[in-house]
Amino acid sequence: MFLAKRYRKQIFSLAFMFSVIFSGQSIGHAEDQNSVDLVPTMTSNTSPTGIASANNIWSTETDAYKAFDDDEKTYWHPANISHFPYYLGYEFPTETAVGKYTIKLASDMTYRHLEAPTTWMLEGWNGTNWISLDVKTNITGWKLGEKREFTFNNSKPYKAYRLNITANNGHGNTHTVISEIEFMEGNAEIPNPDPDPDPDPDPDPKPQPSGDNALLVIKMISGLEKEFELTASEVQNFIDWYNDRADGRGKETYMFDKDFNKGPFTARKDYIAFSKIQSFEVMEYTK
């Protein structure tokens, strides 16, 4: 890539680097200590524990618990004559804190990817009201049998959680099909089991970014990487947009002004869709 070749030798000091896993779309694939499904393998809407529920089902073969039975060959499916919104959720025996969830798409029949959910809210029941915990819009590009993971900030336990689904992946009717849902604890920090018995009484503070320019590297879901040379304020504008979009605010796309290799053009612009971002890195440097 042009920018990679041009600037990699100019990065004299790496002030900081971070990655944001798409999910924000917060979508990931790594197994970690917080990837244990808190919902047991359901054999009915009320067995073995808790309650699986939905506001609509096609038949008993596509009942709510089918999305919690750990069988990718079964799925929840609302009735043909129903309309959005659809609710699908699980009530725990006791209040439980959830900070991560997965959605797996059914793998049978060629049109199932069109019935994947694309816009929804994850809501928690506080005993009186449903509280919005995570908002997702325009989560497209689903493939048959695909599983996606979503994380959000939550430390408060709720008795029940549900998906409030308002759009699908393009099916002409309002069909929506989900093979499996998992609810997990999230990415809470795990304490060090063997702390330093003689810690430094005056440790160095966390270094602050010192560069006045940065190389922003965005990795797309497709595997493509895009690189942009930006000022510190331009990087902050991008991060602010990303965080807002992860919270369901702002535009779906972000526009970068390319001021290099314009050729005969008066301007070149690159538009990045939030839903297509897997991760990004910021590398600061001083020219």
Residue pairs with C-beta under 8 A, 6 or more apart in sequence:
1 225
1 227
2 260
2 261
3 215
3 227
3 228
3 229
3 260
4 227
7 215
7 229
7 285
10 285
10 287
11 215
11 283
11 285
12 285
12 286
13 210
13 211
13 285
13 286
14 283
14 284
14 285
15 207
15 208
15 209
15 210
15 211
15 284
15 285
16 207
16 209
16 282
16 284
17 281
17 282
17 283
18 281
18 282
19 279
19 280
19 281
20 242
20 277
20 279
20 280
21 27
21 28
21 151
21 278
21 279
22 28
22 221
22 277
22 278
22 279
23 149
23 150
23 151
23 246
24 150
24 242
24 245
24 246
24 274
24 277
25 136
25 139
25 150
25 246
25 274
25 275
25 277
26 149
26 150
26 151
26 152
26 246
27 148
27 149
27 150
27 278
28 149
28 151
29 149
32 187
33 190
34 99
34 100
34 184
34 185
34 186
34 187
34 188
35 100
35 184
36 184
36 185
37 70
37 182
37 183
37 184
38 92
38 96
38 98
38 182
38 183
38 184
38 185
39 50
39 68
39 90
39 92
39 181
39 182
39 183
40 48
40 49
40 50
41 48
41 68
41 69
41 70
42 48
42 50
42 52
42 65
42 68
42 69
43 65
43 69
44 65
45 51
45 52
45 53
45 63
45 64
45 65
46 52
49 93
50 90
50 91
50 92
50 93
51 90
51 91
51 160
52 63
52 64
52 65
52 67
52 68
52 89
52 90
52 91
53 64
53 87
53 88
53 89
53 90
53 91
53 162
54 63
54 64
54 76
54 78
54 86
54 87
54 88
54 89
55 78
55 85
55 86
55 87
56 78
56 79
56 82
56 86
56 87
57 63
57 64
57 76
57 77
57 78
57 79
58 77
58 78
58 79
58 80
61 74
62 74
62 75
62 76
62 77
62 78
63 76
64 76
64 88
64 89
66 74
66 75
66 76
67 75
67 76
67 88
67 178
67 179
67 180
67 181
68 90
68 180
68 181
69 180
70 180
71 180
72 104
72 106
72 107
72 145
72 179
72 180
73 107
73 108
73 179
74 179
75 106
75 177
75 178
75 179
75 180
76 88
76 177
76 178
77 175
77 176
77 177
78 86
78 174
78 175
78 176
80 173
80 175
82 174
83 174
84 165
84 166
84 167
84 174
85 164
85 165
85 166
86 163
86 164
86 165
86 174
86 176
87 162
87 163
87 164
87 165
88 162
88 163
88 165
88 178
88 181
89 123
89 160
89 161
89 162
89 163
90 160
90 161
90 162
90 181
90 183
91 125
91 159
91 160
92 159
92 160
94 159
95 157
95 158
95 159
96 157
96 158
96 159
96 183
97 154
97 155
97 156
97 157
97 158
97 185
97 186
98 124
98 133
98 154
98 158
98 161
98 183
98 184
98 185
98 186
99 151
99 152
99 153
99 154
99 155
99 184
99 185
99 186
99 187
99 188
100 149
100 150
100 151
100 152
100 183
100 184
100 185
100 186
100 187
101 122
101 134
101 149
101 150
101 161
101 181
101 182
101 183
101 184
102 147
102 148
102 149
102 150
102 180
102 181
102 182
102 184
103 116
103 117
103 147
103 148
103 150
103 163
103 178
103 180
103 181
104 145
104 146
104 147
104 148
104 178
104 179
104 180
104 181
105 112
105 113
105 116
105 142
105 143
105 144
105 145
105 146
105 147
105 177
105 178
105 179
106 112
106 115
106 144
106 145
106 177
106 178
106 179
107 144
107 145
107 179
108 144
110 144
111 171
112 144
112 177
113 142
113 143
113 144
113 146
113 169
114 168
114 169
114 170
114 171
114 175
115 168
115 169
115 171
115 175
115 176
115 177
116 142
116 146
116 168
116 169
116 176
116 177
116 178
117 139
117 163
117 165
117 167
117 168
117 169
117 176
117 178
118 136
118 137
118 138
118 139
118 140
118 142
118 167
118 168
118 169
119 136
119 137
119 138
119 139
119 165
119 166
119 167
120 135
120 136
120 163
120 164
120 165
120 166
120 167
121 132
121 133
121 134
121 135
121 136
121 163
121 164
122 132
122 133
122 134
122 135
122 136
122 150
122 152
122 161
122 162
122 163
122 164
123 130
123 131
123 132
123 133
123 161
123 162
123 163
123 164
124 130
124 131
124 133
124 154
124 156
124 158
124 160
124 161
125 131
125 158
125 159
125 160
125 161
125 162
126 158
126 159
127 159
130 162
130 164
131 158
133 152
133 154
133 158
133 161
134 150
134 152
135 247
135 248
136 150
136 248
137 248
137 252
138 252
138 275
139 148
139 275
140 169
140 275
141 221
141 275
141 276
142 148
142 169
145 179
147 180
151 186
151 187
152 186
153 186
154 186
155 188
161 183
163 178
163 181
165 176
168 174
168 175
168 176
209 232
209 284
210 284
210 286
211 232
211 284
211 285
211 286
212 231
212 232
212 286
212 287
213 229
213 230
213 231
213 232
213 284
213 285
213 286
213 287
214 229
214 230
214 231
214 232
214 235
214 282
214 283
214 284
214 285
215 227
215 228
215 229
215 230
215 282
215 283
215 285
216 227
216 228
216 229
216 230
216 235
216 238
216 280
216 281
216 282
217 225
217 226
217 227
217 280
217 281
217 282
217 283
218 225
218 226
218 227
218 228
218 272
218 277
218 279
218 280
219 225
219 277
219 278
219 279
219 280
219 281
220 226
220 276
220 277
220 278
221 276
221 277
221 278
222 276
226 270
226 272
228 256
228 258
228 270
229 260
230 238
232 284
235 282
238 254
239 282
241 250
241 251
241 254
242 254
242 274
242 277
242 280
244 250
245 251
245 252
245 274
246 274
252 273
252 274
252 275
253 271
253 272
253 273
253 274
254 271
254 272
254 274
255 269
255 270
255 271
255 272
256 269
256 270
256 271
256 272
257 267
257 268
257 269
258 268
258 269
258 270
261 268
262 268
